[in-house]
Amino acid sequence: MKLAANLPAHSPESEESLIATLIIDNSFFNKCGSIDPEDLYIVKHQIIYRTMLMMRSRGDNIDPIVTGK
């Protein structure tokens, strides 16, 4: 199997861990620094993270129930 030479470094598991951690404990948003949605490689992770940032800016609670909808 040959990998594309222009494929950027990424880790789907790391992205999933970041999102899961933020869902479980919203206080980690303060510890993430300046992670932008575009820093994530997987598009659906970008969408989820962007939505979480928008919810947080509105003061909405981010939890597994709300995020799963």
N, CA, C and O atoms as CSV, one atom per row, in Angstrom:
chain,resi,resn,atom,element,x,y,z
A,1,MET,N,N,0.846,-1.179,0.000
A,1,MET,CA,C,0.000,0.000,0.000
A,1,MET,C,C,0.887,1.237,0.000
A,1,MET,O,O,1.766,1.371,0.851
A,2,LYS,N,N,0.668,2.119,-0.927
A,2,LYS,CA,C,1.466,3.331,-1.048
A,2,LYS,C,C,0.674,4.518,-0.488
A,2,LYS,O,O,-0.473,4.748,-0.873
A,3,LEU,N,N,1.296,5.261,0.418
A,3,LEU,CA,C,0.656,6.439,0.993
A,3,LEU,C,C,0.942,7.658,0.133
A,3,LEU,O,O,2.013,7.774,-0.463
A,4,ALA,N,N,-0.004,8.547,0.074
A,4,ALA,CA,C,0.185,9.780,-0.684
A,4,ALA,C,C,1.270,10.622,-0.029
A,4,ALA,O,O,1.257,10.828,1.184
A,5,ALA,N,N,2.195,11.100,-0.825
A,5,ALA,CA,C,3.315,11.890,-0.300
A,5,ALA,C,C,2.865,13.236,0.246
A,5,ALA,O,O,3.533,13.803,1.111
A,6,ASN,N,N,1.753,13.753,-0.239
A,6,ASN,CA,C,1.303,15.077,0.183
A,6,ASN,C,C,0.265,15.033,1.304
A,6,ASN,O,O,-0.340,16.057,1.623
A,7,LEU,N,N,0.054,13.871,1.899
A,7,LEU,CA,C,-0.899,13.736,2.993
A,7,LEU,C,C,-0.314,14.367,4.255
A,7,LEU,O,O,0.755,13.957,4.706
A,8,PRO,N,N,-1.002,15.366,4.838
A,8,PRO,CA,C,-0.468,16.002,6.033
A,8,PRO,C,C,-0.523,15.050,7.237
A,8,PRO,O,O,-1.342,14.132,7.287
A,9,ALA,N,N,0.345,15.286,8.174
A,9,ALA,CA,C,0.340,14.483,9.397
A,9,ALA,C,C,-0.964,14.724,10.145
A,9,ALA,O,O,-1.399,15.864,10.308
A,10,HIS,N,N,-1.575,13.648,10.593
A,10,HIS,CA,C,-2.813,13.767,11.352
A,10,HIS,C,C,-3.036,12.506,12.168
A,10,HIS,O,O,-2.431,11.466,11.903
A,11,SER,N,N,-3.897,12.605,13.148
A,11,SER,CA,C,-4.224,11.473,14.001
A,11,SER,C,C,-5.712,11.537,14.335
A,11,SER,O,O,-6.120,12.310,15.202
A,12,PRO,N,N,-6.516,10.737,13.658
A,12,PRO,CA,C,-7.950,10.730,13.963
A,12,PRO,C,C,-8.233,10.436,15.434
A,12,PRO,O,O,-9.149,11.010,16.023
A,13,GLU,N,N,-7.443,9.542,16.023
A,13,GLU,CA,C,-7.646,9.200,17.432
A,13,GLU,C,C,-7.396,10.389,18.344
A,13,GLU,O,O,-8.113,10.582,19.326
A,14,SER,N,N,-6.394,11.180,18.029
A,14,SER,CA,C,-6.107,12.379,18.834
A,14,SER,C,C,-7.232,13.397,18.718
A,14,SER,O,O,-7.620,14.021,19.706
A,15,GLU,N,N,-7.750,13.558,17.517
A,15,GLU,CA,C,-8.862,14.492,17.318
A,15,GLU,C,C,-10.095,14.027,18.090
A,15,GLU,O,O,-10.782,14.831,18.719
A,16,GLU,N,N,-10.368,12.730,18.038
A,16,GLU,CA,C,-11.510,12.177,18.772
A,16,GLU,C,C,-11.317,12.342,20.275
A,16,GLU,O,O,-12.269,12.640,20.997
A,17,SER,N,N,-10.100,12.151,20.745
A,17,SER,CA,C,-9.810,12.320,22.166
A,17,SER,C,C,-10.007,13.759,22.612
A,17,SER,O,O,-10.544,14.015,23.690
A,18,LEU,N,N,-9.572,14.697,21.781
A,18,LEU,CA,C,-9.761,16.119,22.095
A,18,LEU,C,C,-11.245,16.433,22.236
A,18,LEU,O,O,-11.663,17.041,23.221
A,19,ILE,N,N,-12.031,16.023,21.263
A,19,ILE,CA,C,-13.469,16.312,21.286
A,19,ILE,C,C,-14.132,15.643,22.483
A,19,ILE,O,O,-14.943,16.266,23.169
A,20,ALA,N,N,-13.799,14.386,22.739
A,20,ALA,CA,C,-14.391,13.670,23.878
A,20,ALA,C,C,-14.038,14.346,25.196
A,20,ALA,O,O,-14.892,14.489,26.071
A,21,THR,N,N,-12.785,14.762,25.342
A,21,THR,CA,C,-12.357,15.430,26.568
A,21,THR,C,C,-13.139,16.715,26.786
A,21,THR,O,O,-13.556,17.006,27.907
A,22,LEU,N,N,-13.341,17.482,25.726
A,22,LEU,CA,C,-14.074,18.746,25.842
A,22,LEU,C,C,-15.548,18.521,26.162
A,22,LEU,O,O,-16.166,19.332,26.852
A,23,ILE,N,N,-16.115,17.420,25.662
A,23,ILE,CA,C,-17.510,17.101,25.979
A,23,ILE,C,C,-17.637,16.706,27.449
A,23,ILE,O,O,-18.579,17.111,28.130
A,24,ILE,N,N,-16.687,15.918,27.928
A,24,ILE,CA,C,-16.743,15.438,29.308
A,24,ILE,C,C,-16.460,16.559,30.301
A,24,ILE,O,O,-17.107,16.644,31.345
A,25,ASP,N,N,-15.503,17.414,29.981
A,25,ASP,CA,C,-15.109,18.481,30.901
A,25,ASP,C,C,-14.869,19.766,30.115
A,25,ASP,O,O,-13.794,19.977,29.554
A,26,ASN,N,N,-15.888,20.616,30.086
A,26,ASN,CA,C,-15.824,21.867,29.324
A,26,ASN,C,C,-14.715,22.799,29.786
A,26,ASN,O,O,-14.317,23.690,29.036
A,27,SER,N,N,-14.205,22.620,30.997
A,27,SER,CA,C,-13.149,23.508,31.480
A,27,SER,C,C,-11.857,23.345,30.678
A,27,SER,O,O,-10.984,24.212,30.728
A,28,PHE,N,N,-11.729,22.246,29.942
A,28,PHE,CA,C,-10.528,22.047,29.137
A,28,PHE,C,C,-10.453,23.011,27.956
A,28,PHE,O,O,-9.390,23.165,27.353
A,29,PHE,N,N,-11.571,23.665,27.617
A,29,PHE,CA,C,-11.509,24.697,26.573
A,29,PHE,C,C,-10.486,25.762,26.949
A,29,PHE,O,O,-9.791,26.292,26.082
A,30,ASN,N,N,-10.391,26.076,28.243
A,30,ASN,CA,C,-9.452,27.095,28.704
A,30,ASN,C,C,-8.003,26.634,28.601
A,30,ASN,O,O,-7.089,27.458,28.601
A,31,LYS,N,N,-7.789,25.326,28.514
A,31,LYS,CA,C,-6.437,24.767,28.477
A,31,LYS,C,C,-5.985,24.407,27.064
A,31,LYS,O,O,-4.840,23.998,26.866
A,32,CYS,N,N,-6.864,24.553,26.093
A,32,CYS,CA,C,-6.547,24.143,24.722
A,32,CYS,C,C,-5.703,25.153,23.966
A,32,CYS,O,O,-5.145,24.835,22.915
A,33,GLY,N,N,-5.608,26.333,24.478
A,33,GLY,CA,C,-4.861,27.338,23.729
A,33,GLY,C,C,-5.674,27.807,22.537
A,33,GLY,O,O,-6.883,28.019,22.631
A,34,SER,N,N,-5.004,27.962,21.442
A,34,SER,CA,C,-5.683,28.512,20.265
A,34,SER,C,C,-5.829,27.450,19.172
A,34,SER,O,O,-5.248,27.578,18.094
A,35,ILE,N,N,-6.593,26.421,19.452
A,35,ILE,CA,C,-6.876,25.402,18.442
A,35,ILE,C,C,-8.050,25.886,17.609
A,35,ILE,O,O,-9.124,26.170,18.139
A,36,ASP,N,N,-7.843,25.978,16.320
A,36,ASP,CA,C,-8.899,26.363,15.389
A,36,ASP,C,C,-9.512,25.113,14.780
A,36,ASP,O,O,-8.837,24.088,14.678
A,37,PRO,N,N,-10.784,25.174,14.370
A,37,PRO,CA,C,-11.388,24.011,13.725
A,37,PRO,C,C,-10.569,23.513,12.531
A,37,PRO,O,O,-10.507,22.310,12.281
A,38,GLU,N,N,-9.953,24.421,11.806
A,38,GLU,CA,C,-9.166,24.050,10.627
A,38,GLU,C,C,-7.871,23.322,10.988
A,38,GLU,O,O,-7.217,22.748,10.117
A,39,ASP,N,N,-7.499,23.342,12.272
A,39,ASP,CA,C,-6.327,22.591,12.719
A,39,ASP,C,C,-6.596,21.088,12.728
A,39,ASP,O,O,-5.669,20.278,12.739
A,40,LEU,N,N,-7.873,20.732,12.725
A,40,LEU,CA,C,-8.251,19.322,12.696
A,40,LEU,C,C,-8.307,18.852,11.247
A,40,LEU,O,O,-8.728,19.601,10.366
A,41,TYR,N,N,-7.892,17.637,11.004
A,41,TYR,CA,C,-7.800,17.112,9.629
A,41,TYR,C,C,-9.135,16.571,9.131
A,41,TYR,O,O,-9.499,16.791,7.975
A,42,ILE,N,N,-9.858,15.875,9.978
A,42,ILE,CA,C,-11.116,15.233,9.579
A,42,ILE,C,C,-12.229,16.279,9.569
A,42,ILE,O,O,-12.460,16.960,10.568
A,43,VAL,N,N,-12.907,16.398,8.447
A,43,VAL,CA,C,-13.914,17.454,8.277
A,43,VAL,C,C,-15.031,17.352,9.314
A,43,VAL,O,O,-15.463,18.370,9.854
A,44,LYS,N,N,-15.501,16.145,9.597
A,44,LYS,CA,C,-16.591,16.037,10.582
A,44,LYS,C,C,-16.111,16.472,11.970
A,44,LYS,O,O,-16.910,16.972,12.763
A,45,HIS,N,N,-14.832,16.292,12.275
A,45,HIS,CA,C,-14.297,16.784,13.543
A,45,HIS,C,C,-14.245,18.310,13.544
A,45,HIS,O,O,-14.504,18.944,14.568
A,46,GLN,N,N,-13.912,18.896,12.396
A,46,GLN,CA,C,-13.921,20.356,12.279
A,46,GLN,C,C,-15.313,20.902,12.549
A,46,GLN,O,O,-15.469,21.899,13.254
A,47,ILE,N,N,-16.329,20.246,11.988
A,47,ILE,CA,C,-17.719,20.695,12.150
A,47,ILE,C,C,-18.149,20.570,13.611
A,47,ILE,O,O,-18.747,21.490,14.167
A,48,ILE,N,N,-17.843,19.435,14.224
A,48,ILE,CA,C,-18.203,19.224,15.631
A,48,ILE,C,C,-17.508,20.256,16.513
A,48,ILE,O,O,-18.141,20.871,17.372
A,49,TYR,N,N,-16.214,20.445,16.303
A,49,TYR,CA,C,-15.447,21.387,17.131
A,49,TYR,C,C,-15.941,22.819,16.923
A,49,TYR,O,O,-16.082,23.571,17.888
A,50,ARG,N,N,-16.200,23.194,15.687
A,50,ARG,CA,C,-16.711,24.541,15.394
A,50,ARG,C,C,-18.058,24.760,16.097
A,50,ARG,O,O,-18.301,25.826,16.662
A,51,THR,N,N,-18.920,23.756,16.058
A,51,THR,CA,C,-20.223,23.847,16.709
A,51,THR,C,C,-20.067,23.975,18.219
A,51,THR,O,O,-20.780,24.748,18.860
A,52,MET,N,N,-19.132,23.214,18.784
A,52,MET,CA,C,-18.883,23.308,20.216
A,52,MET,C,C,-18.384,24.697,20.605
A,52,MET,O,O,-18.789,25.237,21.634
A,53,LEU,N,N,-17.510,25.276,19.789
A,53,LEU,CA,C,-17.025,26.630,20.063
A,53,LEU,C,C,-18.167,27.643,20.003
A,53,LEU,O,O,-18.239,28.554,20.827
A,54,MET,N,N,-19.054,27.480,19.030
A,54,MET,CA,C,-20.197,28.384,18.892
A,54,MET,C,C,-21.120,28.246,20.108
A,54,MET,O,O,-21.579,29.245,20.662
A,55,MET,N,N,-21.387,27.003,20.517
A,55,MET,CA,C,-22.235,26.781,21.689
A,55,MET,C,C,-21.613,27.407,22.933
A,55,MET,O,O,-22.304,28.031,23.739
A,56,ARG,N,N,-20.319,27.235,23.077
A,56,ARG,CA,C,-19.618,27.787,24.241
A,56,ARG,C,C,-19.684,29.308,24.248
A,56,ARG,O,O,-19.861,29.918,25.303
A,57,SER,N,N,-19.545,29.922,23.081
A,57,SER,CA,C,-19.598,31.390,23.014
A,57,SER,C,C,-20.984,31.930,23.382
A,57,SER,O,O,-21.110,33.065,23.840
A,58,ARG,N,N,-22.024,31.109,23.179
A,58,ARG,CA,C,-23.389,31.502,23.549
A,58,ARG,C,C,-23.703,31.172,24.999
A,58,ARG,O,O,-24.751,31.558,25.518
A,59,GLY,N,N,-22.790,30.455,25.652
A,59,GLY,CA,C,-23.021,30.064,27.040
A,59,GLY,C,C,-23.825,28.789,27.182
A,59,GLY,O,O,-24.289,28.468,28.276
A,60,ASP,N,N,-24.000,28.051,26.080
A,60,ASP,CA,C,-24.734,26.792,26.127
A,60,ASP,C,C,-23.902,25.712,26.792
A,60,ASP,O,O,-22.674,25.719,26.712
A,61,ASN,N,N,-24.583,24.785,27.450
A,61,ASN,CA,C,-23.904,23.648,28.055
A,61,ASN,C,C,-23.544,22.637,26.970
A,61,ASN,O,O,-24.370,22.311,26.118
A,62,ILE,N,N,-22.323,22.151,27.005
A,62,ILE,CA,C,-21.869,21.139,26.046
A,62,ILE,C,C,-21.727,19.841,26.821
A,62,ILE,O,O,-20.859,19.719,27.685
A,63,ASP,N,N,-22.575,18.877,26.512
A,63,ASP,CA,C,-22.523,17.586,27.185
A,63,ASP,C,C,-22.805,16.475,26.180
A,63,ASP,O,O,-23.183,16.768,25.046
A,64,PRO,N,N,-22.635,15.213,26.557
A,64,PRO,CA,C,-22.836,14.118,25.606
A,64,PRO,C,C,-24.232,14.071,24.999
A,64,PRO,O,O,-24.395,13.688,23.840
A,65,ILE,N,N,-25.234,14.458,25.776
A,65,ILE,CA,C,-26.613,14.420,25.272
A,65,ILE,C,C,-26.807,15.473,24.181
A,65,ILE,O,O,-27.301,15.162,23.097
A,66,VAL,N,N,-26.425,16.697,24.461
A,66,VAL,CA,C,-26.598,17.798,23.504
A,66,VAL,C,C,-25.716,17.585,22.273
A,66,VAL,O,O,-26.163,17.796,21.145
A,67,THR,N,N,-24.496,17.179,22.480
A,67,THR,CA,C,-23.547,17.026,21.381
A,67,THR,C,C,-23.940,15.878,20.474
A,67,THR,O,O,-23.647,15.918,19.279
A,68,GLY,N,N,-24.584,14.871,20.996
A,68,GLY,CA,C,-24.983,13.722,20.202
A,68,GLY,C,C,-26.140,13.986,19.270
A,68,GLY,O,O,-26.418,13.166,18.394
A,69,LYS,N,N,-26.822,15.098,19.426
A,69,LYS,CA,C,-27.991,15.410,18.580
A,69,LYS,C,C,-27.579,15.948,17.237
A,69,LYS,O,O,-28.435,16.259,16.408
